[in-house]
Amino acid sequence: MTAANFEEIMNKVETGPWNWLIFLLCSLWGVFGSMQALATAFLSPATDHWCSQPYLANWTREQIWNFSLPRTTVGGVPHHSQCKMYVRNYSQLAGVPWEERLLYFPDEGTEGEVLPTQSCASWEYDTNTFHSTLITEWDLVCGRESLRSLIQSIFMLGFSFGAPLGGYFADRFGRKRLMSGALWVFILVSVVGSFSPYYQLFLVCRFLMAFSGTIVYQTSYILAVEACTMKQRGVVGILFSVPFALGYMMLPGVAYYIREWRQLHLVISLPVIILIANTIILPESPRWLLQNGKWTEAERELQKAARWNSSKTFDSAWLLAIITEMKAEAEDKEDSGQGKDEDTPAAGTSSSFCRDVCTRMMVFVRTPMLRRISLIMYFNWISCSMIYYGLSLNSANFSIDPFLYMFLGGLMELPSYTLIIPFVSRYGRKVPLVSFFVLCGLAILVILLVPDERQSWWFLTLVLLGKFCITSAYQVIYLYCSELYPTCLRTRGLGVTSMMGRIGAIISPFINDILGQVPGRATYHWAIPSTIFGFLSVMAGILTCLLPETNHQPLPDTVEDVEKWRLPDPRGTYAPKKVVVEGADGDQLEDSYLNASSTTSV
């Protein structure tokens, strides 16, 4: 099957209720997925804490601090110690009023007195904002702060595993079947995680939630894109993320009224049950059915689509003739040995599953143009994901009100999705992506020139501008990446690049917590994360200039289609070049494509 054949079929089917129903049902996952991806902002927020003094329960908080805790500084501001307390026999003061403490400790308050200190055995927490959190549940403070960052990182690690494996199995077994199985897994482990009595079990549940959740999102996205025509791809690809922004803005509202972490986790997880309807209503991707030789099922689904859309240009006899022609062409290629994917091991081999997976992954760097696309996309996704989550979950640096900061961040997502549609439609994918990366980097770097008043509106405005640009880049790169890879590798390619992007999301919490300036921790400087994010964003924009444009081009179906894409040479002209590509089965595939120089570059 060629890309032109399928585009011709979809143009005959036209656009109508069938396409938009698939889009709406598939995009619903974004509401729940965004809540889970950003939930740690309210499940494990930075919380003030101090050594517990059960014998002084009848004293006020300030009295306990003054009597039992040494003074220190947090971010240059005087503050009570959060991990140390004075060595005293506090049991003598059980039930004793504050005014009578000098009867038991007559030297208390003597000028020049230096008391020994010791580490806390247990802690009390400020519950004015959050009644219970993951931090208060498992005491993730005073030498255990990295376990707090690990909660978000392990979630992103689940994304990184789910993306490539999900792509592999979706290409192999279909979009709908895999999406249905992953949805049931997500529902089960999310409920278990809400009642987990152990930190380790909670981490496992969060990993599996991310693993299954990214498969649901990825397969839903591909199904929506493959069910539309070339003209609608840009709009569908961008609007698909609007529910993500809605969930982003809803999360702080839900968290504002539910301050207990277990209840919050359960409330944002259980509504996913309504998506079970998708496993019944949604069809399989007709493009995938045709690509995998399921001719009867593809014909039946396309006939249904034409009826739903009330297509006036559709002809059932014509569709049958086209599918019969595709089938004959596929059989001829199979008989001549040309129908085998370049990444498929030779038949009859006894390769292990791991070797098979590795072989299939190597296809992305085997041919020149596909290698260029893959390596640049890997870097861009790492940078984009790191910056996006670095800004989204950093309310401790940028705002004293986590609910307002999260809502404003979600509000910036909506124009990021909607306002870029005309730019993507008119100027393509590459120019907007380059622009958003560069503007994001400049906005974040300009922050360094603003006086160190992180609660000022200037500071917050620049942060939100950077957030707007990186969110816009995130939407364009998802669409751009799905169009750069051929149909036989699209889900898998998007999965691998998404997996690489999660590397940035995995280390982003540690960059903010360790190199930044988080309350209650010995850190370096708040500007270090911003500097890293800014330079990575600019570099990503520069590298994107080396990629081809996909706007108004048919989706490539094979690696051969990708290698035919043109890139200008240094003189600004196009010069064809003969290359010989050795496939996985040892065959030599000769093709003519255009490259920037006589030697292959990234």
C-alpha positions as CSV (number, residue, x, y, z in Angstrom):
1,M,0.0,0.0,0.0
2,T,1.3,3.5,-0.9
3,A,0.6,6.7,1.0
4,A,-1.1,8.2,-2.1
5,N,-3.6,5.2,-2.3
6,F,-4.8,5.6,1.3
7,E,-5.0,9.4,1.1
8,E,-7.1,9.0,-2.0
9,I,-9.4,6.6,-0.1
10,M,-9.8,9.0,2.8
11,N,-10.6,11.9,0.5
12,K,-13.4,9.8,-1.0
13,V,-14.6,8.8,2.5
14,E,-14.6,12.6,3.4
15,T,-14.6,14.0,6.9
16,G,-17.7,13.8,9.1
17,P,-19.1,12.2,12.3
18,W,-17.0,9.0,11.9
19,N,-13.7,11.0,12.1
20,W,-14.8,13.4,14.8
21,L,-16.2,10.6,17.0
22,I,-12.8,8.8,16.9
23,F,-11.1,12.1,17.7
24,L,-13.3,13.0,20.7
25,L,-13.2,9.5,22.2
26,C,-9.4,9.2,21.7
27,S,-8.6,12.6,23.1
28,L,-10.6,12.1,26.3
29,W,-7.6,10.3,27.8
30,G,-5.7,13.7,27.9
31,V,-7.9,14.9,30.8
32,F,-6.9,12.1,33.1
33,G,-3.4,11.7,31.8
34,S,-2.5,15.3,32.6
35,M,-3.8,15.0,36.1
36,Q,-1.6,11.9,36.8
37,A,1.5,13.4,35.1
38,L,1.3,16.5,37.3
39,A,-0.2,15.1,40.4
40,T,3.0,15.1,42.4
41,A,2.7,18.9,42.7
42,F,-0.1,18.2,45.2
43,L,0.7,14.6,46.3
44,S,4.2,15.5,47.5
45,P,4.6,19.3,47.7
46,A,7.4,20.9,49.6
47,T,6.2,21.0,53.2
48,D,7.6,22.8,56.3
49,H,8.6,20.3,59.0
50,W,10.4,20.2,62.4
51,C,11.3,17.7,65.1
52,S,8.3,16.3,66.9
53,Q,8.0,17.0,70.6
54,P,5.1,15.0,72.0
55,Y,5.9,16.1,75.6
56,L,5.2,19.7,74.6
57,A,1.8,19.1,73.0
58,N,0.2,21.8,75.2
59,W,2.5,24.5,73.9
60,T,2.0,26.7,70.8
61,R,4.0,25.9,67.7
62,E,6.1,29.1,68.1
63,Q,6.8,28.2,71.7
64,I,8.0,24.7,70.7
65,W,10.2,26.2,68.0
66,N,11.8,28.7,70.3
67,F,12.5,26.2,73.1
68,S,13.6,23.1,71.2
69,L,14.9,24.0,67.8
70,P,18.1,25.9,66.8
71,R,17.9,28.7,64.3
72,T,19.2,28.4,60.8
73,T,18.6,29.9,57.4
74,V,16.6,28.6,54.4
75,G,17.3,30.4,51.2
76,G,19.0,33.2,53.1
77,V,16.0,33.8,55.3
78,P,16.1,33.0,59.1
79,H,14.2,29.9,59.8
80,H,13.9,27.2,62.5
81,S,15.9,24.0,62.0
82,Q,13.9,21.3,60.2
83,C,16.2,18.4,61.0
84,K,17.9,19.2,64.3
85,M,16.7,19.8,67.9
86,Y,18.4,20.7,71.2
87,V,19.4,17.9,73.5
88,R,17.2,18.2,76.5
89,N,15.1,16.0,78.8
90,Y,11.7,17.1,77.4
91,S,9.9,14.5,79.5
92,Q,10.2,16.7,82.5
93,L,8.0,19.3,80.8
94,A,5.1,16.9,80.1
95,G,1.9,18.9,80.9
96,V,3.9,21.9,82.2
97,P,2.7,25.3,81.0
98,W,5.0,27.5,78.9
99,E,5.3,30.1,81.7
100,E,6.6,27.5,84.2
101,R,9.4,26.1,82.0
102,L,12.1,28.1,83.9
103,L,11.3,26.1,87.0
104,Y,12.7,23.0,85.3
105,F,15.3,24.7,83.1
106,P,16.5,27.8,85.0
107,D,19.4,28.4,82.5
108,E,17.1,28.4,79.4
109,G,17.6,31.7,77.5
110,T,20.9,32.5,79.2
111,E,22.9,34.8,76.8
112,G,25.8,32.9,75.2
113,E,24.5,29.5,76.0
114,V,25.3,26.9,73.4
115,L,23.3,23.7,73.6
116,P,24.2,20.4,71.9
117,T,21.9,19.3,69.1
118,Q,20.8,15.9,67.7
119,S,18.9,14.7,64.7
120,C,15.1,14.3,64.8
121,A,13.6,10.9,65.6
122,S,10.2,11.9,64.2
123,W,8.7,15.0,62.6
124,E,5.7,17.2,62.7
125,Y,4.5,18.9,59.5
126,D,2.7,22.1,58.5
127,T,-0.7,21.0,57.6
128,N,-2.3,24.4,57.0
129,T,-2.2,23.9,53.2
130,F,-2.0,20.1,52.8
131,H,-3.5,17.9,55.4
132,S,-1.5,14.8,54.4
133,T,1.0,14.2,51.6
134,L,3.4,11.5,50.5
135,I,6.1,13.4,52.4
136,T,4.1,13.3,55.7
137,E,3.1,9.7,55.1
138,W,6.6,8.3,54.8
139,D,8.8,11.1,56.3
140,L,10.6,12.0,53.0
141,V,12.7,14.7,54.7
142,C,16.1,15.3,56.3
143,G,18.3,13.1,54.1
144,R,15.4,11.4,52.4
145,E,14.4,14.2,50.1
146,S,15.7,12.4,47.0
147,L,12.9,9.9,47.6
148,R,10.5,12.7,46.9
149,S,12.1,13.5,43.6
150,L,12.1,9.8,42.8
151,I,8.3,9.7,42.9
152,Q,8.0,11.9,39.8
153,S,11.1,10.3,38.2
154,I,9.8,6.7,38.6
155,F,6.5,7.9,36.9
156,M,8.5,9.2,34.0
157,L,10.5,6.0,33.9
158,G,7.3,4.1,33.3
159,F,6.6,6.4,30.4
160,S,10.0,5.7,28.9
161,F,9.4,1.9,29.0
162,G,5.8,2.1,27.9
163,A,6.4,4.2,24.9
164,P,8.7,2.0,22.8
165,L,7.2,-1.3,23.9
166,G,3.7,0.0,23.3
167,G,4.7,1.2,19.9
168,Y,6.2,-2.2,19.1
169,F,3.1,-4.2,20.1
170,A,0.7,-1.6,18.6
171,D,2.4,-2.0,15.2
172,R,2.3,-5.7,15.6
173,F,-1.2,-6.4,17.1
174,G,-3.1,-3.2,16.3
175,R,-4.0,0.1,18.1
176,K,-7.3,-0.8,19.6
177,R,-6.5,-4.1,21.1
178,L,-3.4,-2.8,22.9
179,M,-5.2,0.3,24.1
180,S,-8.0,-1.8,25.6
181,G,-5.6,-4.0,27.6
182,A,-3.5,-1.0,28.8
183,L,-6.6,0.8,30.0
184,W,-7.6,-2.1,32.3
185,V,-4.1,-2.3,33.8
186,F,-4.2,1.4,34.5
187,I,-7.5,1.2,36.4
188,L,-6.4,-1.7,38.5
189,V,-3.0,-0.3,39.6
190,S,-4.3,3.2,40.2
191,V,-6.7,1.9,42.8
192,V,-4.1,-0.2,44.4
193,G,-1.7,2.8,44.6
194,S,-4.4,4.9,46.4
195,F,-4.5,2.4,49.3
196,S,-0.8,1.4,49.3
197,P,0.6,1.2,52.9
198,Y,4.2,1.1,51.6
199,Y,6.3,3.6,49.8
200,Q,7.9,0.9,47.6
201,L,4.5,-0.5,46.5
202,F,3.3,3.0,45.7
203,L,6.4,3.5,43.4
204,V,5.6,0.2,41.6
205,C,2.0,1.3,41.1
206,R,3.0,4.7,39.8
207,F,5.5,3.0,37.4
208,L,2.8,0.7,36.0
209,M,0.3,3.6,35.8
210,A,2.7,5.6,33.6
211,F,3.6,2.4,31.6
212,S,0.0,1.6,30.8
213,G,-1.1,5.3,30.6
214,T,1.4,6.2,27.9
215,I,0.3,3.2,25.8
216,V,-3.3,4.4,26.0
217,Y,-2.3,7.9,25.0
218,Q,0.0,6.9,22.3
219,T,-2.3,4.4,20.6
220,S,-5.2,6.9,20.9
221,Y,-3.2,9.6,19.3
222,I,-2.0,7.4,16.4
223,L,-5.6,6.1,15.9
224,A,-7.0,9.7,15.7
225,V,-4.3,10.9,13.3
226,E,-4.5,7.8,11.0
227,A,-8.3,8.2,10.8
228,C,-8.2,11.7,9.2
229,T,-7.2,13.1,5.8
230,M,-4.0,14.9,5.1
231,K,-5.7,18.3,5.3
232,Q,-7.0,17.6,8.8
233,R,-3.9,16.1,10.3
234,G,-2.5,19.4,11.5
235,V,-5.7,20.5,13.2
236,V,-6.3,17.0,14.7
237,G,-2.7,16.7,15.9
238,I,-2.9,20.0,17.8
239,L,-6.4,19.9,19.1
240,F,-5.8,16.4,20.5
241,S,-3.9,18.0,23.4
242,V,-6.7,20.4,24.4
243,P,-8.2,17.9,26.9
244,F,-4.7,17.7,28.4
245,A,-4.9,21.4,29.2
246,L,-8.4,21.1,30.6
247,G,-7.2,18.3,33.0
248,Y,-4.2,20.5,33.8
249,M,-6.5,23.4,34.9
250,M,-8.9,21.0,36.7
251,L,-6.2,19.4,38.8
252,P,-5.5,22.4,41.1
253,G,-9.3,22.9,41.6
254,V,-9.7,19.2,42.7
255,A,-6.6,19.4,44.9
256,Y,-7.8,22.7,46.5
257,Y,-10.9,20.9,47.9
258,I,-9.2,17.5,48.6
259,R,-6.1,18.0,50.8
260,E,-5.6,14.3,51.7
261,W,-3.3,12.6,49.2
262,R,-5.0,9.2,49.2
263,Q,-8.4,10.7,48.5
264,L,-6.9,12.9,45.8
265,H,-5.1,10.1,44.1
266,L,-8.3,8.0,44.1
267,V,-10.5,10.8,42.8
268,I,-8.3,11.6,39.8
269,S,-7.9,7.9,39.0
270,L,-11.4,6.3,39.2
271,P,-13.1,8.4,36.5
272,V,-10.9,6.6,33.9
273,I,-13.4,3.9,34.1
274,I,-15.7,5.8,31.7
275,L,-13.1,5.2,29.0
276,I,-14.0,1.5,29.0
277,A,-16.6,2.6,26.5
278,N,-13.8,3.3,24.0
279,T,-12.9,-0.3,23.9
280,I,-16.3,-1.1,22.5
281,I,-17.1,1.9,20.3
282,L,-13.7,2.7,18.7
283,P,-12.7,0.9,15.4
284,E,-9.3,-0.3,14.5
285,S,-7.2,2.0,12.3
286,P,-8.1,1.4,8.7
287,R,-4.6,2.4,7.7
288,W,-3.1,-0.2,10.0
289,L,-5.5,-2.9,8.7
290,L,-4.5,-2.2,5.1
291,Q,-0.8,-2.1,6.0
292,N,-1.1,-5.5,7.7
293,G,-3.1,-7.2,5.0
294,K,-6.4,-7.3,6.8
295,W,-8.3,-6.4,3.7
296,T,-11.8,-7.5,4.6
297,E,-11.8,-5.7,8.0
298,A,-10.4,-2.6,6.4
299,E,-13.1,-2.6,3.6
300,R,-15.8,-3.1,6.2
301,E,-14.6,-0.2,8.4
302,L,-14.1,2.2,5.4
303,Q,-17.6,1.4,4.1
304,K,-19.0,2.2,7.6
305,A,-17.0,5.5,7.7
306,A,-18.4,6.5,4.3
307,R,-22.0,5.8,5.5
308,W,-21.5,7.7,8.7
309,N,-20.0,10.7,6.9
310,S,-22.8,10.6,4.2
311,S,-20.0,10.8,1.6
312,K,-21.2,11.8,-1.9
313,T,-18.0,10.9,-3.7
314,F,-17.6,7.4,-2.2
315,D,-18.1,4.4,-4.5
316,S,-18.2,0.9,-2.9
317,A,-17.2,-0.7,-6.2
318,W,-14.2,1.6,-6.5
319,L,-13.1,0.9,-3.0
320,L,-13.3,-2.9,-3.6
321,A,-11.2,-2.4,-6.8
322,I,-8.6,-0.4,-5.0
323,I,-8.3,-2.9,-2.1
324,T,-8.1,-5.8,-4.6
325,E,-5.2,-3.9,-6.4
326,M,-3.4,-3.3,-3.1
327,K,-3.8,-6.9,-2.1
328,A,-2.4,-8.1,-5.5
329,E,0.5,-5.7,-5.2
330,A,1.3,-6.8,-1.7
331,E,1.3,-10.5,-2.7
332,D,3.6,-9.8,-5.7
333,K,6.0,-8.0,-3.3
334,E,5.9,-10.9,-0.9
335,D,6.5,-13.4,-3.6
336,S,9.5,-11.4,-4.9
337,G,10.9,-10.9,-1.4
338,Q,10.3,-7.1,-1.4
339,G,7.4,-7.0,0.9
340,K,9.4,-7.6,4.0
341,D,10.1,-4.7,6.3
342,E,13.7,-3.7,6.4
343,D,13.7,-4.2,10.2
344,T,12.3,-7.7,10.2
345,P,14.7,-10.6,10.9
346,A,14.8,-13.3,8.3
347,A,12.2,-15.9,8.5
348,G,13.1,-19.1,10.3
349,T,15.7,-17.6,12.6
350,S,15.7,-18.6,16.2
351,S,16.5,-15.1,17.6
352,S,15.4,-14.4,21.1
353,F,12.7,-11.8,21.8
354,C,15.3,-9.3,23.0
355,R,17.4,-9.6,19.9
356,D,14.2,-9.2,17.8
357,V,13.4,-6.0,19.6
358,C,16.9,-4.7,19.3
359,T,16.9,-5.4,15.6
360,R,13.7,-3.6,15.1
361,M,15.0,-0.6,17.1
362,M,18.1,-0.4,14.9
363,V,16.1,0.3,11.8
364,F,15.9,3.9,13.0
365,V,19.6,4.5,12.4
366,R,20.2,2.2,9.5
367,T,19.5,4.5,6.6
368,P,20.8,8.1,6.2
369,M,17.6,10.2,6.3
370,L,15.9,8.1,9.0
371,R,19.1,8.3,11.1
372,R,19.1,12.1,10.8
373,I,15.5,12.3,11.8
374,S,15.9,9.9,14.7
375,L,19.0,11.4,16.3
376,I,17.7,15.0,16.1
377,M,14.3,14.0,17.4
378,Y,15.9,12.1,20.3
379,F,17.7,15.3,21.4
380,N,14.7,17.5,20.8
381,W,12.4,15.3,22.9
382,I,14.8,15.0,25.8
383,S,15.1,18.8,25.9
384,C,11.4,19.5,25.4
385,S,10.3,17.1,28.1
386,M,13.0,18.2,30.6
387,I,12.0,21.9,30.2
388,Y,8.3,21.3,30.2
389,Y,8.2,19.4,33.4
390,G,11.0,21.5,34.9
391,L,8.7,24.5,34.6
392,S,5.4,22.8,35.3
393,L,6.4,21.3,38.7
394,N,8.5,24.1,40.0
395,S,6.0,26.1,42.0
396,A,8.4,26.0,45.0
397,N,10.7,28.3,43.1
398,F,8.3,30.4,41.1
399,S,5.2,31.0,43.3
400,I,4.1,30.7,46.9
401,D,0.7,29.5,45.8
402,P,0.9,26.1,44.1
403,F,-2.8,26.1,43.2
404,L,-2.6,29.5,41.3
405,Y,0.7,28.6,39.7
406,M,-0.6,25.2,38.4
407,F,-3.8,26.9,37.1
408,L,-1.9,29.6,35.3
409,G,0.4,26.9,33.8
410,G,-2.7,25.0,32.6
411,L,-4.3,28.2,31.3
412,M,-1.2,28.9,29.2
413,E,-1.6,25.5,27.6
414,L,-4.9,26.4,25.8
415,P,-3.4,29.2,23.7
416,S,-0.4,27.1,23.1
417,Y,-2.6,24.5,21.5
418,T,-5.1,26.7,19.6
419,L,-3.1,29.7,18.5
420,I,-0.5,27.7,16.8
421,I,-2.9,25.9,14.4
422,P,-2.8,28.7,11.7
423,F,0.9,28.8,12.0
424,V,1.3,25.1,11.6
425,S,-1.1,25.0,8.7
426,R,0.5,28.0,6.9
427,Y,4.2,27.7,7.7
428,G,4.5,24.0,8.2
429,R,6.0,22.1,11.2
430,K,9.7,23.0,11.0
431,V,9.6,26.8,11.1
432,P,7.1,27.0,14.1
433,L,9.1,24.4,16.0
434,V,12.4,26.2,15.6
435,S,10.7,29.5,16.6
436,F,9.1,28.1,19.7
437,F,12.3,26.4,20.9
438,V,14.4,29.6,20.4
439,L,11.8,31.9,22.0
440,C,11.5,29.6,25.0
441,G,15.2,29.5,25.5
442,L,15.4,33.3,25.3
443,A,12.5,33.8,27.7
444,I,14.1,31.5,30.3
445,L,17.6,33.0,29.9
446,V,16.2,36.6,30.3
447,I,14.9,35.5,33.7
448,L,18.6,35.6,34.8
449,L,18.6,39.4,34.2
450,V,15.6,40.0,36.4
451,P,16.4,41.0,40.0
452,D,16.2,38.1,42.4
453,E,12.5,38.8,43.3
454,R,10.9,35.5,42.4
455,Q,7.5,36.6,43.6
456,S,7.4,39.6,41.2
457,W,5.0,39.7,38.3
458,W,7.9,40.2,35.9
459,F,9.5,37.0,36.9
460,L,6.2,35.0,36.7
461,T,5.4,36.6,33.3
462,L,8.7,35.4,31.8
463,V,8.3,31.9,33.3
464,L,4.8,31.7,31.8
465,L,6.1,33.0,28.4
466,G,8.7,30.2,28.5
467,K,5.9,27.8,29.5
468,F,3.8,28.9,26.6
469,C,6.6,28.4,24.0
470,I,7.8,25.0,25.3
471,T,4.1,23.8,25.4
472,S,3.7,24.9,21.8
473,A,6.9,23.2,20.8
474,Y,5.6,20.0,22.6
475,Q,2.5,20.0,20.5
476,V,4.3,20.6,17.2
477,I,7.0,18.0,17.9
478,Y,4.4,15.3,18.5
479,L,2.7,16.0,15.2
480,Y,6.0,16.5,13.4
481,C,7.5,13.3,14.7
482,S,4.4,11.2,13.7
483,E,4.6,12.6,10.2
484,L,8.4,12.0,9.8
485,Y,8.2,8.3,10.4
486,P,6.6,5.9,7.9
487,T,3.4,3.9,8.7
488,C,5.3,0.7,9.2
489,L,7.4,2.4,11.9
490,R,5.1,5.3,13.0
491,T,3.9,4.1,16.4
492,R,7.2,2.4,17.2
493,G,9.1,5.5,16.1
494,L,6.9,7.8,18.1
495,G,7.3,5.5,21.0
496,V,11.1,5.4,20.9
497,T,11.4,9.2,20.6
498,S,8.9,9.6,23.4
499,M,10.9,7.2,25.5
500,M,14.0,9.3,24.9
501,G,12.1,12.4,25.9
502,R,11.3,10.8,29.2
503,I,15.0,10.8,30.1
504,G,14.7,14.5,30.3
505,A,11.5,14.2,32.5
506,I,13.2,11.7,34.7
507,I,16.2,13.9,35.6
508,S,14.2,17.1,35.6
509,P,13.0,16.8,39.3
510,F,16.6,16.2,40.5
511,I,17.8,19.3,38.5
512,N,15.2,21.4,40.2
513,D,15.7,19.9,43.7
514,I,19.4,19.5,43.8
515,L,20.8,22.3,41.6
516,G,17.9,24.7,42.3
517,Q,16.7,26.3,45.4
518,V,13.9,24.4,47.2
519,P,12.8,25.4,50.7
520,G,14.3,23.4,53.4
521,R,17.3,22.0,51.5
522,A,21.0,22.9,51.1
523,T,20.9,23.8,47.4
524,Y,23.1,25.8,45.0
525,H,21.2,28.5,43.1
526,W,17.7,28.9,41.6
527,A,19.2,30.2,38.3
528,I,21.2,27.0,37.5
529,P,18.1,25.0,36.3
530,S,16.9,28.0,34.2
531,T,20.3,28.2,32.5
532,I,20.3,24.6,31.6
533,F,16.8,24.7,30.3
534,G,17.4,27.9,28.3
535,F,20.6,26.6,26.5
536,L,19.0,23.2,25.7
537,S,16.0,24.9,24.2
538,V,18.1,27.1,21.9
539,M,20.2,24.1,20.8
540,A,17.1,22.1,20.0
541,G,15.9,24.9,17.7
542,I,19.1,25.0,15.8
543,L,19.2,21.2,15.2
544,T,15.6,21.2,14.0
545,C,16.7,23.3,11.0
546,L,18.3,20.1,9.6
547,L,15.0,18.2,9.3
548,P,12.7,18.1,6.2
549,E,9.3,19.7,6.1
550,T,6.2,17.5,6.1
551,N,3.4,20.0,5.6
552,H,1.1,19.1,2.6
553,Q,3.0,15.9,2.0
554,P,1.5,12.4,2.0
555,L,2.3,10.4,5.1
556,P,5.2,8.0,4.2
557,D,4.3,4.4,4.4
558,T,7.8,2.8,4.0
559,V,11.4,3.5,4.8
560,E,11.9,4.0,1.1
561,D,9.4,6.8,1.1
562,V,11.4,8.6,3.9
563,E,14.7,8.2,2.0
564,K,13.1,10.0,-1.0
565,W,12.6,13.2,1.0
566,R,14.7,16.1,-0.3
567,L,17.1,18.3,1.6
568,P,19.0,21.2,-0.1
569,D,22.7,21.0,-0.6
570,P,25.1,23.8,0.8
571,R,24.6,25.7,-2.5
572,G,20.9,25.8,-2.1
573,T,20.1,23.5,-4.9
574,Y,18.8,20.0,-5.0
575,A,21.1,17.2,-6.2
576,P,20.0,13.6,-6.3
577,K,22.4,11.0,-4.9
578,K,22.5,7.3,-5.4
579,V,22.9,5.3,-2.2
580,V,23.0,1.6,-1.4
581,V,21.2,0.6,1.8
582,E,21.8,-2.8,3.2
583,G,18.6,-4.2,4.8
584,A,18.4,-6.4,7.9
585,D,18.0,-9.5,5.6
586,G,21.3,-8.7,3.8
587,D,19.6,-7.5,0.6
588,Q,20.9,-4.3,-0.9
589,L,18.2,-1.6,-1.5
590,E,19.2,1.0,-4.0
591,D,17.4,4.3,-3.9
592,S,17.8,7.9,-5.1
593,Y,17.4,10.6,-2.5
594,L,18.7,14.1,-1.8
595,N,21.2,14.8,0.9
596,A,23.1,17.9,2.0
597,S,26.6,16.6,1.1
598,S,28.3,13.7,-0.5
599,T,28.9,12.0,2.8
600,T,26.1,11.0,5.1
601,S,25.5,13.2,8.2
602,V,23.2,13.0,11.1
